[in-house]
Amino acid sequence: MEINNALGRRKTAVARIYMTAGTGNMTVNKRDYKNYFPTLNLQIAANKAFEITNTVGQFDVTVHVDGGGQTGQADAIKLAISRALVKYNAELKPLLKVEGLLTRDPRMVERKKPGQKKARKRFQFVKR
């Protein structure tokens, strides 16, 4: 199998993955994904596409992720792996689509507006 690459985004995180046939190793920024994502929830999120398609342990994944926080990065990796699996085998698309793994989450941080403290919070109003 040749190298299969894909891109995933979430908030400001961007994940580029390179997937090859292998034994299930995942490295994120040259570190093992279990060291990179300390909590179990983030590790499960990164591997969710493999679990749904019953392909756990069949692919080696190398990830370069940049920007955002840990949750955004884990979700970006999840989207990228889902896209790479669909490139590898188009029959997996319905399984991933039902779970919502092929949809890019469009929610972003709302910008701060001038004359306000934050995006929606106003400065304190003084009546007298």
Buried (B, 14 or more C-beta within 10 A) or exposed (E): EEEBBBEBBBBBBBBBBBBBEEEEEBBBEEEEBEEBBEEEEBBEBBBBBBEBBEBEEBBBBBBEBEBBEBBBBBBBBBBBBBBBBBEBEEEBBEBBEEBEBBEEBEEEEEEEEEEEEEEEEEEEEEEE
